[in-house]
């Protein structure tokens, strides 16, 4: 009955179903991997973002080689900003608006130096390609609370003087007259003493999982539905083949002079007689 499944046509259909289902499984697993990455990032934010700041001396190695699990950790530093080393980083959108980040070298009282991202600035209206105003950091010794962020890769695009294409700390270090840590920088959380005006502070990272799980389940469901559709099509083909075989058998019987097989209809329910039929039956019984 299902021998047609071994035909080249139906084997081709089966191969296509397998390929489609395999692609669905791959896409579903990809979404699950993205979900795992998102959950890991959420866990880092929840654990580190608002935790008690750690003194620089206890965590300074992270500025040279940042452990991904320590991202967003708050660090307390004491030192002075190098206003001459201040730069703005191009192409830094925030909430859908184009703008810049302001990064400044911070020289600690211990003699070491790290980079602090003080916040965001909108694009300027006065000079194309530059912000209108870059707020200056506080002068003198400052206590800074900053969150650890990994250094960014170098981008193959230029930048005008006083600007960077990305927070590529190795390239930034080559522009300074003293060494800086190149494994991580600090995203500003607070300064003491505080100054005004300030760049726009960065918002807290999102801690919502998103739609990765639902997309993953949808892809897995599509893969299963493909085989369900294949099975339904095969069943319909088998039923049509059975009907064609019966018709062919009837034609052969008729050609041989016989009568075709009768298709016995489904039994019908007895119809309840109407009132007129009941009266006729009574009259017949009385001989009228």
N, C-alpha and C positions, 0 to 999 in steps of 0.2 A: 504493500500500500504506500509506503514511503520510500520505495526504491528510487524515486526521482531525485531524492536528496543527494544521490551519488553521481548525478549528471554534472557535466562541467559547468552548466549554468548555475545550478544551486550551490555547487562547491564554491563558485566565484562569489555568490551572495554571502556565503558563510565566511569566507576570507575577509570580505569587506566589513562584515559585522564584527569580526575579531579585531580588525585594525581600528575600527571606530571605538570599540569598547576599550582597547588598549590605550588609545589616545585619551579617552575620558578618565581612565584610571590615572594616567600620568598627570593630567591637569588637576585631578582631585588631590593627588599627593603633593603636587606643587603648591596648591592652596593651603594644604595642611602644614607644609614646611613654612610658608609665609606666616601662618597663624602662630606657629611655634616661635618664630623670630619676634613677632609682635608681642606675644606673651612674655618673652624674655625681656624685651625692652620695657614693658609695663612693670615687670617685677623690679627692674633696676630703678625705674623712676619712683615707684612706691617705697622701696627700701632706702634709697640714697637722697632723694631730692630735698626732703625736709629734715633729714637727720642732723644731729648735733655736729657742728663744724669740727674738723680734725685739724690740729696744729700742723703747719707746713712741715716741721721737722719730722713728724711721724709718717708723712706720706709723700715726701719729696721725690722718692724714686718713681712715683707714678707719673710725674711730669716728664720723665725720660722714656718710659715705656709703660703706657697705660694698660692696665688689665681691664678688659671690657666690662667685667662685673663691678668695677669701681667708677664707671661713668656716672655723672651727676652727683658724685660725692662732694659734700661741701668742705672746703678747705679754708682755714684762717691764715692770712699772711700779713706781715708787717714790713713796710718799706716805703719807697717813693716811686711815683710815676715819672717816666722819661718822656716829657712832652715832645722833645725833638724827634723821638722815634715813633710818634703816633702815625698810624696809617688808617685809611678807610678801605674796606673790602667791597669790591664791586658785585653787582648782581645778587643781592641778598633780599629776596622778597619776604614780606611778613604780612600775613592775613590777606594775601592776594595783591599787595601793593609793592611795587619795586622800590629798592632802596639800597642802603649800605650798612655794614657793620663798622664799628669804631674799635680798633685794636691798639693797645698801648703797652710797651714793655714796662714791667714792674720790677724794680731792683730792690731785692730784699735786704734787710739789715745784715744778713749773713754774707752778703756779697754776690749771691746767686741772682739770676734774673729769669722771669717767666713772662708770658704774654697774657694780658687780660682783655677780654672782649667786653667793652663797657656798655654795649647796647646797639640799637638800630636807629638809623636816620632815613627820612624819606628823600626821594630824589629832589634836586634843587630846581628852582625856577629862574635863577639869575644866570648861572653858568652851566651850559650843557655838560653832562658827565660828572658833575660835582655836587655835593650837598651845599645848601646855602650857608649853613652854619655847622661847625663841628665843636660841640661843647668841650671846654678844657677840663681835664681831671683836676682834683684838688692838689694843691702844692704842699710841700713838706711831707712829714711822715704820716702815713695813712694805714689804718687797719682795714683790710679787704676781706670779704667773704666771697668766695668764688666757687663755682661748680666745675668739676673736671670734665673736659671734652677732648676727644682725640684730635690730633693734628689732621688736617685735610690733605688730600693728594694735590700734586702740582697740576695746574691746568695749562694746556697749550694755547693760551691767549694772553695778549699783552695787557698792560695797565699803565696809565699815565703816572707821572711822578707823584709820590705821596699816596699811591693806591696799590692794592694787591688784588690779584685775580681770585685768590682763595686764601684760606688761613693755612698756607703751606709754611710751616714754621722753619723748615730748613732754608727755604729761599728768603724768608724774612730775616733770618739770622745773618745771611750774607750781606744785608744792607746795614747792619749795625756794627758798631766799633767794639762790641763786647759780646761774649757768648750768651745764649739763652737756651732754656730747655726746649727740645724740639719734639718730644713725644706727645705732649698734651698742653693745652692752654686752659685758662679759667674763664668761665662765663660769669660775669659779675652778678652777685646776689645782693651785695650791700657794701657801703663804704662808711668809714667814720674817721674824720668828719665828712658829712655829706655836703655836696655843692649843688647849685642850680644855675643854669639849666642842665638837664641830664639827657642823654640819649634815651630813646624809648626802651624800657626794660623788656626782656624776653618773656613771653607767656609760658606757663607750665606746660610741658609736653602732654599730649592727649594720653589718657589711660583707658580708652575704649578699645575693645578687641576688634571691632569692625565686622566685615561680612565674609571673612575668609572661610569660616566654618560652613555657613550656608552655601557658599559657592562650591565648596568641596563636596558637600552632600549632593548638590545638584548634578555635578559631573559624574559622580558614582551612579546616581539614579539614571542618567542618560545612558550609561553603559549597560545597565541592567535592562532598560526599556528596549534597547536595540535587539537583545536576544529574545525578549518577549514578542516584539514585532516580527522577528524572523520565525519564531514558532507559530505565531498566528497565521502568517502567510503560508507556511508549510501545511498547516491544518486545512486552510481553505483550498489549497492546491489538491490535497488528498481527497477532499469531499467532491471537488469538481471532477477529479479523475474517476471517482466511483460512479458519479451520475453519468458521465460519458460512457463508462463501461456498460452500465445498464441499458442505456439507449442503443449502444451498438449491438448488445445481445438481442434486444427486441427487434431491431432491423434484420438481424440474421434469422430469427424465428419467422418473421413475416415473409422474408424471401423464400423460406423453405415451406411456406404454405400453412404455417401454424398461427396460433394466436399469441399475441404478446402477453407477457406476465402482467397480471392485474396488480395495480398498486392499491392495496386494501386501505381505504380511507379510515381515519380514526373514528371510532364509534361515537355516534351522536347521542346526546341525552334524550330520553323519552320526553316528548312534548306533552304537557298537561292539556287535556281536552278542554275546549271552551264550554261555556254554559249551553250554547246552541247544540253542540255535539252531544252533551249529556242528555238534553231533552229528546233528541232524535233517537238515542239509544234506548231511552225509557219507552218511547212510543213503539219502537220495533219490538221490544220485549212484550208489550201488551197486545201485539197483533194489529196495530193500526198501520 
